[in-house]
Amino acid sequence: MSIDTAKGILGDATIAELEAGLRGTVVRPGDADYDRARAVWNGSHDKHPALIVRCAGTADVIRAVEFARSQDLLVAVRGGSHSIAGFSTCDDGIVIDLSAMKGAVVDPVRRRVVAQTGMTWGDLDHETQAFGLAVTGGLVSTTGISGFTLGGGVGWLLRRHGLASDNLTAAEVVTADGRVVRADAREHPELFWALRGGGGNFGVVTSLEYQLHPVGPQILGGLIVYPLEQARQVVTGWRDLIGGMPDELTTLVNLTTAPPLPFLPEEVHGTRVAVVLGMYAGDPAAGEAAVAPLRALGTPVADLMGPMPYTGMQAMIDPLWAAGAQNYFTSAFIEPSDAALDAVLRRHLTTPTPNSELHLHQLGGAFARMPADATAFSQRDAGVLCNVIARSPDATDFDSHIAWARSTREEIARHGRGAMYVNFTGDAAEDKVRASYPDAVHRRLVAVKDTYDPANVFRLNQNIRPSKAS
């Protein structure tokens, strides 16, 4: 977008009036830091918003929402800005940027934390681990806490303590009409229910309150790498083990290409491998017995499973997930039958780039014990979550990589119910969103949307359309 185009949409006086009412700042096309401010982690999305409002607090968010409504602007909300599906940016609209809002207050007695939603999981873990506490966070520490939580939140504490959203006890929300509400089990309980798994549909969440749990500072975790020729026995052996694993242990299998890292033998660099990752959220000494069967799934080419800081586990794969690459994620909840695993293994042999992967996440434990109607995240009886990731350092032929991911997902989804994980739905595809919620859950979500956002102001998300939206 040119500077003249932005002025044509809004006008200098209008922007100045907005800016005068903020403690934060406004970034517009032509400003020196505009290109940096508009960039998101996922390089697939190169958008040019008319304005970026860098909010310093809740009052700025209220002002930005009111301004967007008054100017009839498309609204994007940015927290950690991973933006897998591109929802935290837009062309010609307004980006409400929360990334400077990084305050957190930990109550170690009640084991609670109130965190502003510009925080990443690395930020939040830093604060809570000072007290030996944690809540289920992302597998990459640069992930923002807000989008992750609102879509569910699958992480290393899933089997011990459930999803991030299962541990949400309250949220502060700026609604489409500029009100600030606290949603919890007593105040705005339907909104609170919807926030836990319904995505960013219902307002701008400015703070989240979580229940914390004793975790770390040392845990047992890491990864074990097996060669391609052992992939089938590793995957089926892992499937046979997961039903008997203790809740303290959460694992996943990553079918990927071995990067040229020093802990891997040179002969496996650039070859397809099966990597078993896991974390035991308890006494590391007790965890040794729990992870021993993972070491016996085949003959490893590398074994990096051992005691480490919890924050080290949270950031372990960060170097492989730097900002700027092209990314497309999709997913399916499946039952890990032989046929399903065969399909996954076949698709592993066709990955279009060395950075493209298939993840098999173990579910169960505390995740499965949450009543299905307690939150909007309702796929509680699923056995495994399969995430399909197309990733490339540049945009060359990336459309074909996306096609690979979509076709892979379609083949694998035949072994489940068609539901996706909301956070790993690569497109704003209404049919996929609809298939991810049972009928009763979807009707309830629509009712909440009708109450808090009947005009669908917040539609850059896996959208729950209000009943009167065109």
Sequence and secondary structure as in RCSB ss.txt:
>XXXX:A:sequence
MSIDTAKGILGDATIAELEAGLRGTVVRPGDADYDRARAVWNGSHDKHPALIVRCAGTADVIRAVEFARSQDLLV
AVRGGSHSIAGFSTCDDGIVIDLSAMKGAVVDPVRRRVVAQTGMTWGDLDHETQAFGLAVTGGLVSTTGISGFTL
GGGVGWLLRRHGLASDNLTAAEVVTADGRVVRADAREHPELFWALRGGGGNFGVVTSLEYQLHPVGPQILGGLIV
YPLEQARQVVTGWRDLIGGMPDELTTLVNLTTAPPLPFLPEEVHGTRVAVVLGMYAGDPAAGEAAVAPLRALGTP
VADLMGPMPYTGMQAMIDPLWAAGAQNYFTSAFIEPSDAALDAVLRRHLTTPTPNSELHLHQLGGAFARMPADAT
AFSQRDAGVLCNVIARSPDATDFDSHIAWARSTREEIARHGRGAMYVNFTGDAAEDKVRASYPDAVHRRLVAVKD
TYDPANVFRLNQNIRPSKAS
>XXXX:A:secstr
  HHHHHHHT HHHHHHHHHT SSEEE TTSTTHHHHH  SSTT     SEEEE SSHHHHHHHHHHHHHTT  E
EEESS   TTSTT  SSSEEEE TT   EEEETTTTEEEEETT BHHHHHHHHGGGTEE    SSTTSBHHHHHH
T    TTHHHH  TGGGEEEEEEE TTS EEEEESSSSHHHHHHHTTS S SSEEEEEEEE EE  SEEEEEEEE
EEGGGHHHHHHHHHHHHTT  TTEEEEEEEEE    TTS GGGTTSEEEEEEEEE S HHHHHHHHHHHHTSS  
SEE  EEEEHHHHHTTTGGGS TTSEEEEEEEEE   HHHHHHHHHHHTT SSTT EEEEEE  THHHHS TTSS
S   TT SEEEEEEEEESS TTHHHHHHHHHHHHHHHHTTB S   GGG  S  HHHHHHTS HHHHHHHHHHHH
HH TT S  SSS    TT  
